[in-house]
Amino acid sequence: MISGDVIRGVIDILVLECVWDEPSYGYAISKHIENRAEGRYSIKETTLYSAMRRLEEAGSLESFKGASETGRPRTYYRITDAGRSFYIARCQEWLATVDLVSLFIRNEELS
C-alpha cells in the first residue's frame, strides 16, 4: 500500500488523467483511481473534492451540470487545454523526482 503522504503530491495527475479522454463525475473518478491503482490506493472523498475544486480554480478543470442515470443533476468535470499542459508538466516533474530519488535507493538493502 502506498502512503497518502507520497500520493498527496501527485493527486492532480491522478484526477486529470481520469478526465483526459472524457468528462466524468466525482464518484466515477474515485472508482477509476481505485481500479487503476489495483487496490494499492483508494482516494478519500474529501481529498478528491478538494483537489477538483483546486484544479477548477486554477483553470485546469471545468465543471458543468449533466444528468445521471436517475435523471437527477450531476456535476461533471472536464480537463481544459491549460489542464492538459499542467498535467504534462506535472508528469515530467514526477518522472524527474523518481529519477532523483532512485539515486538514493539502496537496492541491495531492499532484497
C-alpha positions in Angstrom: 0.0 0.0 0.0 1.3 3.5 -0.9 1.0 6.1 1.8 -1.2 9.1 1.4 1.8 11.4 2.1 3.5 10.1 -1.0 0.4 10.3 -3.2 -0.6 13.8 -1.9 1.9 15.5 -4.2 0.6 13.8 -7.3 -3.2 13.8 -6.7 -3.6 16.3 -9.5 -2.0 13.9 -12.0 -4.5 11.1 -10.9 -7.5 13.4 -11.3 -6.6 14.9 -14.6 -5.7 11.5 -16.1 -9.3 10.4 -15.2 -10.9 13.1 -17.3 -8.3 13.2 -20.1 -10.5 11.3 -22.6 -13.9 12.3 -21.5 -15.7 14.2 -18.7 -16.6 12.4 -15.5 -18.1 13.0 -12.1 -16.7 12.6 -8.6 -17.7 9.0 -7.7 -16.7 7.7 -11.1 -13.3 9.5 -10.8 -12.7 7.9 -7.4 -13.6 4.4 -8.8 -11.3 5.0 -11.8 -8.4 5.9 -9.5 -9.1 2.8 -7.3 -9.3 0.5 -10.3 -6.1 1.9 -12.0 -4.3 1.6 -8.6 -5.2 -2.1 -8.5 -6.0 -1.9 -4.8 -2.9 -0.1 -3.8 -4.6 3.3 -3.3 -8.1 4.4 -2.5 -8.7 8.2 -2.6 -10.7 9.8 0.2 -13.7 11.8 -0.8 -12.5 14.9 0.9 -9.1 14.6 -0.9 -10.7 14.2 -4.3 -13.2 17.0 -4.0 -10.7 19.5 -2.6 -8.3 18.5 -5.5 -11.1 19.0 -8.1 -12.0 22.4 -6.5 -8.4 23.5 -6.5 -7.9 22.3 -10.2 -11.1 24.1 -11.2 -10.0 27.4 -9.5 -6.6 27.1 -11.3 -8.3 26.7 -14.7 -7.2 23.0 -15.2 -10.8 21.6 -14.8 -14.2 23.0 -15.6 -17.4 21.7 -14.3 -20.9 21.5 -15.8 -24.2 20.0 -14.9 -25.4 16.9 -16.6 -28.0 14.2 -15.9 -27.4 10.9 -14.1 -29.0 7.6 -14.7 -31.7 8.6 -12.2 -32.3 11.8 -14.1 -31.1 14.0 -11.2 -28.5 16.6 -12.0 -24.9 15.6 -11.5 -21.7 17.8 -11.7 -19.3 16.6 -14.3 -15.7 17.7 -14.8 -13.6 18.0 -18.0 -10.0 18.9 -18.5 -9.2 22.2 -20.1 -6.3 23.0 -22.5 -4.5 24.6 -19.6 -5.2 21.4 -17.6 -3.6 19.3 -20.3 -0.4 21.4 -20.2 -0.4 21.3 -16.4 -0.8 17.5 -16.4 2.1 17.1 -18.8 4.3 19.4 -16.7 3.4 17.6 -13.5 4.1 14.2 -15.1 7.5 15.4 -16.3 8.2 16.7 -12.8 7.2 13.4 -11.2 9.5 11.4 -13.6 12.4 13.7 -12.7 11.5 13.2 -9.0 11.5 9.4 -9.4 14.8 9.6 -11.2 16.4 11.8 -8.5 15.1 9.6 -5.6 16.2 6.4 -7.3 19.8 7.7 -6.9 19.3 7.4 -3.2 17.7 3.9 -3.1 20.0 1.2 -1.9 18.6 -1.7 -3.9 20.8 -4.2 -2.2 19.2 -3.3 1.1 15.7 -4.0 -0.2 16.4 -7.5 -1.4 
